[in-house]
Amino acid sequence: DLYPAWNGDGRLAFVSDRDGNDEIYVWDSGVLTNISQSTAREYDPVWSEDGRLAFEAWKNLGGVIYVWNGDTLSKISQMIADDYGPFWSRDGRLAFVRKRYNSLPFTKDVYIWDGATLTHVAPSEAEDLYPAWSIDGRLAFVSSRNGYSDIYIWDGITLTNISQSEASDFAPTWSEDGRLAFESGQDDNLDIYVWDGIAVTNISQSETYDHFPTWSKDGRLAFVSGSDISIWDGVTVTNITQSPNSSETFPQWWTP
């Protein structure tokens, strides 16, 4: 049993192989239901704000995205491709990555499903990855269309490169107030940067490997720095674990 994901109403989705195959189960007040019931292998369950559940299903080396509305399953991707990494917006749109095999070079693109139609976000021959929604509906993702792995933001009309560096940028994640954190660096030097809507600032500025940024509800940013966990409060970075003989990773804020 893997990948637990809570819904706001107390239902818990997870992946289990208890029937001999990786499938999506939902636990609801003690009742356990296999909602996928297929010969495919399912992963990565994610809930929408209105209680729908999206997940990946893999069969014959291909991945598709399904959405469960509490009663029925809908297959929202139909073409020969690998579709993966579903990520819901607050207003109920679903972004995911599509790796296409019917074109050369093979490309990875970001798509949005609005409940009825699919939209290809900013088509190019570059690789677009790691979609992440802001609360106000902007979509951040990583793209190589400038020759480097940069962070782009799409507001539904305009596409903006906010990092514009020769470093490799990864893992965009939004705060509640609209700031965007991401990892950026070269070789073994990786730092955490924050874009406030105007400027990009290196907030870790260390010689360690800084990664896995995650925002709290009140706007603090936790991340892994070397083998410790650090927190940035908007001004100061504080190492909260300080354990030279152990390794800490995967910080996660409690969300009431």
C-alpha angles and dihedrals in degrees: 000000000000146000102035114199125183125216119215090248094057102264116136123211123194143154119257136175093198090121092049095267135070104261139159117259129185121207111204119177092325096318115115119204131183101219099179103047096176141125090244123094112249128204146161105040113197128179127221123221090255094052104264118137124218124191143161123255120196125197133151090004092302129110128210134178122239129189123204116201096192094275112034140027122235123197104217099181121058111165130093100272143097110265116187147139101062114198124179125217121219090253094054104263119136123219123193142159123256122199106200123208099182094077137055124263095033105244137198115218137180117238132185125210114199097188094276113031139030121235124197106221114225100332117224141141090255128099113262117191147158103037114201127181126218120216091255093053104263116140122220122192142158117255136178093202092113092052092262135067099266134167115250129187122207117195095186093275112028129051116209130187104216100176103043095177138132090237125095112259124200146161105034113198129177129223122220090256095052104265118137125218124192143161119255134174151097131257109335096341110092124165137182116247130190126205113202097189093275112038138022116231130190101227100177102044093177137137091234129090105269118191148132099062116194129178128223121219090254094053104263118137123219122191142160112262112187103309096335139075117245131188126208114203096190093277112031134039114219127190101222099182105040094183110150093178098053140045126237125192145156102046114198127186121221109245113203 
